[in-house]
Amino acid sequence: MNTNHKLDLSIIICCFNGEKYLESTLDSLLKQSHLDYELIFINDGSRDSTLKILNKFKSRNKYVKVINHRFNQGLSKAWLSGLN
């Protein structure tokens, strides 16, 4: 993404062991008609295939950004890392 361009919408989603619902959530978000947005996913130390699923979607879509925390840091820290 062009970092000089101001986006209309940023969606930050924190994930922890969310493989069961993640693909349907991503599919729904990526079907949006709004063109000027980004999806920021923070994997907060998941032990399932959450990170693998997020990286698969990231490789297919320029709107997706993935931040990975190796260890669970809790919702507040995960969410704040998406703001940076």
WOWOTA-V64045 format. One record per residue. N is the residue number from 0. RES is the residue in one letter. SS is DSSP state (A for helix, B for strand, O for the rest). D_LAST is the distance of its C-alpha to the last C-alpha in Angstrom with 2 decimals. Layout:
BEGIN
n->N res->RES ss->SS d_last->D_LAST
n->N res->RES ss->SS d_last->D_LAST
END
This chain:
BEGIN
n->0 res->M ss->O d_last->14.97
n->1 res->N ss->O d_last->15.48
n->2 res->T ss->O d_last->12.35
n->3 res->N ss->O d_last->14.70
n->4 res->H ss->O d_last->15.56
n->5 res->K ss->O d_last->14.25
n->6 res->L ss->O d_last->14.38
n->7 res->D ss->O d_last->16.50
n->8 res->L ss->B d_last->14.84
n->9 res->S ss->B d_last->11.79
n->10 res->I ss->B d_last->12.92
n->11 res->I ss->B d_last->11.02
n->12 res->I ss->B d_last->13.68
n->13 res->C ss->B d_last->13.92
n->14 res->C ss->B d_last->16.92
n->15 res->F ss->O d_last->19.41
n->16 res->N ss->O d_last->22.77
n->17 res->G ss->O d_last->22.74
n->18 res->E ss->A d_last->24.88
n->19 res->K ss->A d_last->27.61
n->20 res->Y ss->A d_last->25.80
n->21 res->L ss->A d_last->22.94
n->22 res->E ss->A d_last->24.94
n->23 res->S ss->A d_last->26.41
n->24 res->T ss->A d_last->23.09
n->25 res->L ss->A d_last->21.64
n->26 res->D ss->A d_last->24.93
n->27 res->S ss->A d_last->24.89
n->28 res->L ss->A d_last->21.42
n->29 res->L ss->A d_last->22.29
n->30 res->K ss->O d_last->25.55
n->31 res->Q ss->O d_last->24.02
n->32 res->S ss->O d_last->25.57
n->33 res->H ss->O d_last->22.67
n->34 res->L ss->O d_last->21.79
n->35 res->D ss->O d_last->18.67
n->36 res->Y ss->B d_last->15.96
n->37 res->E ss->B d_last->13.47
n->38 res->L ss->B d_last->13.48
n->39 res->I ss->B d_last->10.58
n->40 res->F ss->B d_last->12.46
n->41 res->I ss->B d_last->11.62
n->42 res->N ss->B d_last->14.89
n->43 res->D ss->B d_last->15.35
n->44 res->G ss->O d_last->18.30
n->45 res->S ss->O d_last->20.66
n->46 res->R ss->O d_last->24.16
n->47 res->D ss->O d_last->25.42
n->48 res->S ss->O d_last->24.76
n->49 res->T ss->A d_last->21.49
n->50 res->L ss->A d_last->19.57
n->51 res->K ss->A d_last->22.52
n->52 res->I ss->A d_last->22.57
n->53 res->L ss->A d_last->18.89
n->54 res->N ss->A d_last->19.40
n->55 res->K ss->A d_last->22.63
n->56 res->F ss->A d_last->21.13
n->57 res->K ss->A d_last->18.36
n->58 res->S ss->A d_last->21.24
n->59 res->R ss->A d_last->23.07
n->60 res->N ss->O d_last->20.60
n->61 res->K ss->O d_last->18.37
n->62 res->Y ss->O d_last->16.40
n->63 res->V ss->B d_last->15.16
n->64 res->K ss->B d_last->12.11
n->65 res->V ss->B d_last->12.45
n->66 res->I ss->B d_last->10.50
n->67 res->N ss->B d_last->13.35
n->68 res->H ss->B d_last->13.97
n->69 res->R ss->O d_last->17.53
n->70 res->F ss->O d_last->18.43
n->71 res->N ss->O d_last->18.02
n->72 res->Q ss->O d_last->15.76
n->73 res->G ss->O d_last->16.40
n->74 res->L ss->A d_last->14.92
n->75 res->S ss->A d_last->13.08
n->76 res->K ss->A d_last->11.13
n->77 res->A ss->A d_last->10.64
n->78 res->W ss->A d_last->9.48
n->79 res->L ss->A d_last->6.98
n->80 res->S ss->A d_last->5.49
n->81 res->G ss->A d_last->5.53
n->82 res->L ss->A d_last->3.79
n->83 res->N ss->O d_last->0.00
END
